[in-house]
Amino acid sequence: MDTVHMSAHMSASADYRTARAELAAAERQLRAAAERVAALRGALPPGPEVDPGTPLTMAGGKPVTLGGLFGPHRSLVTYGLRFDEGWERPCPASAMWVDGLDALTPHLAERAGVAVLAPASPGQLAAVVARRGWSWVPVVSSQPSDLVDRLGLRAGAGAGAGTGSGGLMSAVTVFHWGDDGRVRLHWQATEGAPTPTPAGGATDAGSLDFLCAAWGLLDLLPEGRAAWRPTRQDRPLPRR
């Protein structure tokens, strides 16, 4: 057993100490696996090209290009918010994801461009930004382009339209501006069923939970996350 775990749990039962030692070993294996995955991800060869001049629109209505979201950086991280044109509101779980990303943006922006991307109209997005109090992360409509479709983020025709529960998939996408002056898709992961990707093949039917702090913290509880799902459509004012 690690010394830190032994000293923290000397008053615990023998069964607890044994189980905690087994868990500590598994946690070390998980960290090692995560480091290996990060190294493999960073070593990916150049991906498919994406036009940096792709026209987009800020939630406030100002035109911008994909390249303009990089700022002074060579890499850009975008989160695809599940909020489509004509939907009344975004997917609550996807909006919770942005709650966390918004708080982290001042830190992340020291290293890379960061933005939230959705096919909903700029006006729809502006209303959500105001309602949820997002103040740091740039929120961008993919209109007037078809970028969301070219990234393969539509799982099918509008099932659940109006509720944010179908059709559109959430995603984390990393773009990189290479030494050759070209912007390429470096890495992408989606939430939900496999979908075609610009590089060919399909994305994994995986989860973005490992990138969202809320799920990781809930998994620390003895009861875990259970059947809990986010339901909030706004963010309450902070307690003072």
Secondary structure, DSSP 4 states (H G I P E B T S, - for coil): --HHHHHHSTTS-HHHHHHHHHHHHHHHHHHHHHHHHHHHHHTPPP--B--TT-EEEETTS-EEETGGGGTT-SEEEEEE-S--TT-SS--HHHHHHHHHHHHHHHHHTTTSEEEEEESS-HHHHHHHHHHHT--SS-EEE-TTS-HHHHTT-B-SS-TTTTTT-SSB--EEEEEEE-TTS-EEEEEEEESSS--B-TTSSB--S--SGGG-HHHHHHTTSTT-STT-----SS-PPPP-
